[in-house]
Amino acid sequence: MKSFPDHTFIGDGYSWTATFDSHDWAHNANFYFTLKIYRENKVVRSRSVSIDDRMYGDINCKYSNAEISEYIHAVLDSYARKDIRAESD
């Protein structure tokens, strides 16, 4: 798995990046990321996110690495958008 260092812009001056921290295949089968939310290039929130690994690394997995990466990006994006909604409330 990889980090997502390029800012993903989500409107109203907000963007996010995510750093891959670890993969807990043996216990929980999760990826762990640090998600950072920015507003105008200033970090306004940083949080840990746990995401199901969708059988990453399993030779019988029906998903490609690219599909898993797209899935992870979409989940991180949904967390970021939820966080900015909470930030603006």
N, C-alpha and C positions, 0 to 999 in steps of 0.2 A: 504494500500500500504506500501511498505517497502523501505528502503535504499538499496543500493548496495555497501557495504563497502569493499568487496574483490576486489582487483585489477583485472581488465579484461585487459589482455595483447593484444596489437594490433600491435606489431612489431616495430623494430628499436629502442628498449629501451623504448617505450611508453606504458603507461597503463592508465586506468581511474577508478574512483570511482564516485558514485553519492549519495547524501544525499537527502532523501525525505523531502521537506519543507512544503508542504500543498496540500490540495485537495479542489478545488473550485467547488463543485458540483452545488451549487445554481445559480451561475452567468455564468461561462464559461465552466463548466464541464471539467476541466483540472487538471492534476497533475503538481506540480511544484517541480523541483529538482535543486540542485546545483551540476553541473558536474565539476569535477576536472580532469585535464589532467596532467599526470606525465611523466617525462623523467628521468630515472635513480633515481627514488624515490624523485625527486624534482618537486613540482607543477610548471608547466609552463603556465597553464591557468586555470581560474575558471570562470564559467559562469552559468547564470540561464537558465533553459530549461523548456518550457511549453509543455505538451503532452496531447492530447485528452484522456479522461479517458475510452473510449470504454464501457460505461454503467456500470462501476464498482459500485457495491452495488445495482444495479437495480435487483429486483427479477425476472424480465423477461429476464435478460441478458443471451445470449447464450454462453458466454465465461466463462471458469472457472477462478478462481483466478490465478492459475498456468499459464494459457494461457495469461492472461492479463500481468502478471509479465514478461513472455518471450517476449511479444510484447514491453513492456516498455524498457526492457534490450536491445532489438534490435534497438529501436529508439535512445536510449542513445548512443549505440555503433556507430551508423551512424553519430551522431553529433560529437562524439570524433574523428572518423576517418577523417571527413571533417575538423575539427579544426587542426589536425596534418598536413594535406595536406597544409592548409593555412599557418601554422607555418613554414613549410619547403620551401615554395615558396619565 
